[in-house]
């Protein structure tokens, strides 16, 4: 059982480079009770790609979640504002 919900959605936009990317993550339990960190990324408006990591311990899933969050923030990904446009 997950102690609290872990979800992240960030975007990186640069008009000069025609860049409009998103990155999303969440930690959830699957049907078998395993903890899964689901990562989705791609161009905004597209289906993108998905990668799922399976974990036995919540601490391991949270550690990867936080590490990936730091990496994305360092690369310029930011939380999308409601009235922000590309």
Chimera marker file (.cmm) of the C-alpha trace (Angstrom):
<marker_set name="trace">
<marker id="1" x="0.000" y="0.000" z="0.000" r="1" g="1" b="0" radius="0.5"/>
<marker id="2" x="1.303" y="3.450" z="-0.897" r="1" g="1" b="0" radius="0.5"/>
<marker id="3" x="1.579" y="5.880" z="2.020" r="1" g="1" b="0" radius="0.5"/>
<marker id="4" x="0.787" y="8.920" z="-0.143" r="1" g="1" b="0" radius="0.5"/>
<marker id="5" x="0.214" y="9.612" z="-3.846" r="1" g="1" b="0" radius="0.5"/>
<marker id="6" x="3.251" y="10.418" z="-5.967" r="1" g="1" b="0" radius="0.5"/>
<marker id="7" x="2.505" y="12.167" z="-9.254" r="1" g="1" b="0" radius="0.5"/>
<marker id="8" x="4.441" y="14.618" z="-11.390" r="1" g="1" b="0" radius="0.5"/>
<marker id="9" x="3.694" y="16.391" z="-14.676" r="1" g="1" b="0" radius="0.5"/>
<marker id="10" x="6.233" y="18.885" z="-16.053" r="1" g="1" b="0" radius="0.5"/>
<marker id="11" x="6.857" y="20.520" z="-19.408" r="1" g="1" b="0" radius="0.5"/>
<marker id="12" x="9.805" y="22.031" z="-21.232" r="1" g="1" b="0" radius="0.5"/>
<marker id="13" x="9.161" y="24.568" z="-23.993" r="1" g="1" b="0" radius="0.5"/>
<marker id="14" x="11.500" y="26.558" z="-26.190" r="1" g="1" b="0" radius="0.5"/>
<marker id="15" x="9.994" y="28.328" z="-29.212" r="1" g="1" b="0" radius="0.5"/>
<marker id="16" x="13.397" y="29.080" z="-30.750" r="1" g="1" b="0" radius="0.5"/>
<marker id="17" x="14.216" y="25.358" z="-30.884" r="1" g="1" b="0" radius="0.5"/>
<marker id="18" x="10.626" y="24.243" z="-31.681" r="1" g="1" b="0" radius="0.5"/>
<marker id="19" x="10.679" y="22.237" z="-28.439" r="1" g="1" b="0" radius="0.5"/>
<marker id="20" x="7.509" y="21.313" z="-26.577" r="1" g="1" b="0" radius="0.5"/>
<marker id="21" x="8.024" y="18.256" z="-24.369" r="1" g="1" b="0" radius="0.5"/>
<marker id="22" x="6.252" y="16.742" z="-21.405" r="1" g="1" b="0" radius="0.5"/>
<marker id="23" x="7.336" y="14.296" z="-18.728" r="1" g="1" b="0" radius="0.5"/>
<marker id="24" x="4.939" y="12.553" z="-16.338" r="1" g="1" b="0" radius="0.5"/>
<marker id="25" x="5.493" y="10.054" z="-13.506" r="1" g="1" b="0" radius="0.5"/>
<marker id="26" x="3.348" y="8.314" z="-10.929" r="1" g="1" b="0" radius="0.5"/>
<marker id="27" x="3.729" y="5.553" z="-8.369" r="1" g="1" b="0" radius="0.5"/>
<marker id="28" x="0.814" y="3.111" z="-8.205" r="1" g="1" b="0" radius="0.5"/>
<marker id="29" x="0.113" y="-0.470" z="-7.226" r="1" g="1" b="0" radius="0.5"/>
<marker id="30" x="-0.712" y="-2.881" z="-10.056" r="1" g="1" b="0" radius="0.5"/>
<marker id="31" x="-3.309" y="-5.670" z="-9.945" r="1" g="1" b="0" radius="0.5"/>
<marker id="32" x="-0.822" y="-7.999" z="-8.270" r="1" g="1" b="0" radius="0.5"/>
<marker id="33" x="0.041" y="-5.550" z="-5.487" r="1" g="1" b="0" radius="0.5"/>
<marker id="34" x="3.469" y="-4.655" z="-6.847" r="1" g="1" b="0" radius="0.5"/>
<marker id="35" x="4.502" y="-1.014" z="-6.741" r="1" g="1" b="0" radius="0.5"/>
<marker id="36" x="5.104" y="0.454" z="-10.170" r="1" g="1" b="0" radius="0.5"/>
<marker id="37" x="6.725" y="3.714" z="-11.173" r="1" g="1" b="0" radius="0.5"/>
<marker id="38" x="5.202" y="4.666" z="-14.521" r="1" g="1" b="0" radius="0.5"/>
<marker id="39" x="7.081" y="7.188" z="-16.650" r="1" g="1" b="0" radius="0.5"/>
<marker id="40" x="5.574" y="8.858" z="-19.752" r="1" g="1" b="0" radius="0.5"/>
<marker id="41" x="7.285" y="11.384" z="-22.005" r="1" g="1" b="0" radius="0.5"/>
<marker id="42" x="7.131" y="12.868" z="-25.476" r="1" g="1" b="0" radius="0.5"/>
<marker id="43" x="6.058" y="15.881" z="-27.497" r="1" g="1" b="0" radius="0.5"/>
<marker id="44" x="3.120" y="17.779" z="-26.014" r="1" g="1" b="0" radius="0.5"/>
<marker id="45" x="-0.055" y="16.578" z="-27.733" r="1" g="1" b="0" radius="0.5"/>
<marker id="46" x="1.363" y="13.168" z="-28.679" r="1" g="1" b="0" radius="0.5"/>
<marker id="47" x="0.926" y="9.782" z="-27.055" r="1" g="1" b="0" radius="0.5"/>
<marker id="48" x="4.652" y="9.611" z="-26.342" r="1" g="1" b="0" radius="0.5"/>
<marker id="49" x="6.470" y="6.689" z="-24.784" r="1" g="1" b="0" radius="0.5"/>
<marker id="50" x="5.914" y="4.762" z="-21.555" r="1" g="1" b="0" radius="0.5"/>
<marker id="51" x="8.297" y="2.894" z="-19.271" r="1" g="1" b="0" radius="0.5"/>
<marker id="52" x="7.220" y="0.988" z="-16.143" r="1" g="1" b="0" radius="0.5"/>
<marker id="53" x="9.576" y="0.058" z="-13.285" r="1" g="1" b="0" radius="0.5"/>
<marker id="54" x="8.481" y="-2.606" z="-10.744" r="1" g="1" b="0" radius="0.5"/>
<marker id="55" x="9.532" y="-2.448" z="-7.081" r="1" g="1" b="0" radius="0.5"/>
<marker id="56" x="9.083" y="-4.578" z="-3.986" r="1" g="1" b="0" radius="0.5"/>
<marker id="57" x="9.668" y="-1.688" z="-1.574" r="1" g="1" b="0" radius="0.5"/>
<marker id="58" x="8.021" y="1.738" z="-1.633" r="1" g="1" b="0" radius="0.5"/>
<marker id="59" x="11.284" y="3.387" z="-0.521" r="1" g="1" b="0" radius="0.5"/>
<marker id="60" x="13.031" y="2.245" z="-3.703" r="1" g="1" b="0" radius="0.5"/>
<marker id="61" x="10.242" y="3.567" z="-5.933" r="1" g="1" b="0" radius="0.5"/>
<marker id="62" x="10.206" y="6.916" z="-4.113" r="1" g="1" b="0" radius="0.5"/>
<marker id="63" x="14.006" y="7.214" z="-4.323" r="1" g="1" b="0" radius="0.5"/>
<marker id="64" x="13.910" y="6.793" z="-8.120" r="1" g="1" b="0" radius="0.5"/>
<marker id="65" x="10.920" y="9.168" z="-8.370" r="1" g="1" b="0" radius="0.5"/>
<marker id="66" x="12.788" y="11.907" z="-6.474" r="1" g="1" b="0" radius="0.5"/>
<marker id="67" x="16.027" y="11.344" z="-8.407" r="1" g="1" b="0" radius="0.5"/>
<marker id="68" x="14.249" y="11.617" z="-11.767" r="1" g="1" b="0" radius="0.5"/>
<marker id="69" x="12.383" y="14.718" z="-10.553" r="1" g="1" b="0" radius="0.5"/>
<marker id="70" x="15.695" y="16.414" z="-9.700" r="1" g="1" b="0" radius="0.5"/>
<marker id="71" x="17.130" y="15.472" z="-13.104" r="1" g="1" b="0" radius="0.5"/>
<marker id="72" x="14.159" y="16.881" z="-15.010" r="1" g="1" b="0" radius="0.5"/>
<marker id="73" x="14.153" y="20.136" z="-13.007" r="1" g="1" b="0" radius="0.5"/>
<marker id="74" x="17.878" y="20.547" z="-13.725" r="1" g="1" b="0" radius="0.5"/>
<marker id="75" x="17.182" y="20.162" z="-17.469" r="1" g="1" b="0" radius="0.5"/>
<marker id="76" x="14.602" y="22.959" z="-17.444" r="1" g="1" b="0" radius="0.5"/>
<marker id="77" x="11.311" y="21.102" z="-17.020" r="1" g="1" b="0" radius="0.5"/>
<marker id="78" x="8.740" y="23.151" z="-15.093" r="1" g="1" b="0" radius="0.5"/>
<marker id="79" x="5.194" y="22.714" z="-13.830" r="1" g="1" b="0" radius="0.5"/>
<marker id="80" x="2.682" y="23.914" z="-16.405" r="1" g="1" b="0" radius="0.5"/>
<marker id="81" x="0.628" y="26.960" z="-15.466" r="1" g="1" b="0" radius="0.5"/>
<marker id="82" x="-3.076" y="26.959" z="-16.360" r="1" g="1" b="0" radius="0.5"/>
<marker id="83" x="-2.894" y="29.981" z="-18.690" r="1" g="1" b="0" radius="0.5"/>
<marker id="84" x="0.522" y="29.249" z="-20.194" r="1" g="1" b="0" radius="0.5"/>
<marker id="85" x="0.707" y="28.732" z="-23.979" r="1" g="1" b="0" radius="0.5"/>
<marker id="86" x="3.420" y="27.520" z="-26.278" r="1" g="1" b="0" radius="0.5"/>
<link id1="1" id2="2" r="1" g="1" b="0" radius="0.2"/>
<link id1="2" id2="3" r="1" g="1" b="0" radius="0.2"/>
<link id1="3" id2="4" r="1" g="1" b="0" radius="0.2"/>
<link id1="4" id2="5" r="1" g="1" b="0" radius="0.2"/>
<link id1="5" id2="6" r="1" g="1" b="0" radius="0.2"/>
<link id1="6" id2="7" r="1" g="1" b="0" radius="0.2"/>
<link id1="7" id2="8" r="1" g="1" b="0" radius="0.2"/>
<link id1="8" id2="9" r="1" g="1" b="0" radius="0.2"/>
<link id1="9" id2="10" r="1" g="1" b="0" radius="0.2"/>
<link id1="10" id2="11" r="1" g="1" b="0" radius="0.2"/>
<link id1="11" id2="12" r="1" g="1" b="0" radius="0.2"/>
<link id1="12" id2="13" r="1" g="1" b="0" radius="0.2"/>
<link id1="13" id2="14" r="1" g="1" b="0" radius="0.2"/>
<link id1="14" id2="15" r="1" g="1" b="0" radius="0.2"/>
<link id1="15" id2="16" r="1" g="1" b="0" radius="0.2"/>
<link id1="16" id2="17" r="1" g="1" b="0" radius="0.2"/>
<link id1="17" id2="18" r="1" g="1" b="0" radius="0.2"/>
<link id1="18" id2="19" r="1" g="1" b="0" radius="0.2"/>
<link id1="19" id2="20" r="1" g="1" b="0" radius="0.2"/>
<link id1="20" id2="21" r="1" g="1" b="0" radius="0.2"/>
<link id1="21" id2="22" r="1" g="1" b="0" radius="0.2"/>
<link id1="22" id2="23" r="1" g="1" b="0" radius="0.2"/>
<link id1="23" id2="24" r="1" g="1" b="0" radius="0.2"/>
<link id1="24" id2="25" r="1" g="1" b="0" radius="0.2"/>
<link id1="25" id2="26" r="1" g="1" b="0" radius="0.2"/>
<link id1="26" id2="27" r="1" g="1" b="0" radius="0.2"/>
<link id1="27" id2="28" r="1" g="1" b="0" radius="0.2"/>
<link id1="28" id2="29" r="1" g="1" b="0" radius="0.2"/>
<link id1="29" id2="30" r="1" g="1" b="0" radius="0.2"/>
<link id1="30" id2="31" r="1" g="1" b="0" radius="0.2"/>
<link id1="31" id2="32" r="1" g="1" b="0" radius="0.2"/>
<link id1="32" id2="33" r="1" g="1" b="0" radius="0.2"/>
<link id1="33" id2="34" r="1" g="1" b="0" radius="0.2"/>
<link id1="34" id2="35" r="1" g="1" b="0" radius="0.2"/>
<link id1="35" id2="36" r="1" g="1" b="0" radius="0.2"/>
<link id1="36" id2="37" r="1" g="1" b="0" radius="0.2"/>
<link id1="37" id2="38" r="1" g="1" b="0" radius="0.2"/>
<link id1="38" id2="39" r="1" g="1" b="0" radius="0.2"/>
<link id1="39" id2="40" r="1" g="1" b="0" radius="0.2"/>
<link id1="40" id2="41" r="1" g="1" b="0" radius="0.2"/>
<link id1="41" id2="42" r="1" g="1" b="0" radius="0.2"/>
<link id1="42" id2="43" r="1" g="1" b="0" radius="0.2"/>
<link id1="43" id2="44" r="1" g="1" b="0" radius="0.2"/>
<link id1="44" id2="45" r="1" g="1" b="0" radius="0.2"/>
<link id1="45" id2="46" r="1" g="1" b="0" radius="0.2"/>
<link id1="46" id2="47" r="1" g="1" b="0" radius="0.2"/>
<link id1="47" id2="48" r="1" g="1" b="0" radius="0.2"/>
<link id1="48" id2="49" r="1" g="1" b="0" radius="0.2"/>
<link id1="49" id2="50" r="1" g="1" b="0" radius="0.2"/>
<link id1="50" id2="51" r="1" g="1" b="0" radius="0.2"/>
<link id1="51" id2="52" r="1" g="1" b="0" radius="0.2"/>
<link id1="52" id2="53" r="1" g="1" b="0" radius="0.2"/>
<link id1="53" id2="54" r="1" g="1" b="0" radius="0.2"/>
<link id1="54" id2="55" r="1" g="1" b="0" radius="0.2"/>
<link id1="55" id2="56" r="1" g="1" b="0" radius="0.2"/>
<link id1="56" id2="57" r="1" g="1" b="0" radius="0.2"/>
<link id1="57" id2="58" r="1" g="1" b="0" radius="0.2"/>
<link id1="58" id2="59" r="1" g="1" b="0" radius="0.2"/>
<link id1="59" id2="60" r="1" g="1" b="0" radius="0.2"/>
<link id1="60" id2="61" r="1" g="1" b="0" radius="0.2"/>
<link id1="61" id2="62" r="1" g="1" b="0" radius="0.2"/>
<link id1="62" id2="63" r="1" g="1" b="0" radius="0.2"/>
<link id1="63" id2="64" r="1" g="1" b="0" radius="0.2"/>
<link id1="64" id2="65" r="1" g="1" b="0" radius="0.2"/>
<link id1="65" id2="66" r="1" g="1" b="0" radius="0.2"/>
<link id1="66" id2="67" r="1" g="1" b="0" radius="0.2"/>
<link id1="67" id2="68" r="1" g="1" b="0" radius="0.2"/>
<link id1="68" id2="69" r="1" g="1" b="0" radius="0.2"/>
<link id1="69" id2="70" r="1" g="1" b="0" radius="0.2"/>
<link id1="70" id2="71" r="1" g="1" b="0" radius="0.2"/>
<link id1="71" id2="72" r="1" g="1" b="0" radius="0.2"/>
<link id1="72" id2="73" r="1" g="1" b="0" radius="0.2"/>
<link id1="73" id2="74" r="1" g="1" b="0" radius="0.2"/>
<link id1="74" id2="75" r="1" g="1" b="0" radius="0.2"/>
<link id1="75" id2="76" r="1" g="1" b="0" radius="0.2"/>
<link id1="76" id2="77" r="1" g="1" b="0" radius="0.2"/>
<link id1="77" id2="78" r="1" g="1" b="0" radius="0.2"/>
<link id1="78" id2="79" r="1" g="1" b="0" radius="0.2"/>
<link id1="79" id2="80" r="1" g="1" b="0" radius="0.2"/>
<link id1="80" id2="81" r="1" g="1" b="0" radius="0.2"/>
<link id1="81" id2="82" r="1" g="1" b="0" radius="0.2"/>
<link id1="82" id2="83" r="1" g="1" b="0" radius="0.2"/>
<link id1="83" id2="84" r="1" g="1" b="0" radius="0.2"/>
<link id1="84" id2="85" r="1" g="1" b="0" radius="0.2"/>
<link id1="85" id2="86" r="1" g="1" b="0" radius="0.2"/>
</marker_set>
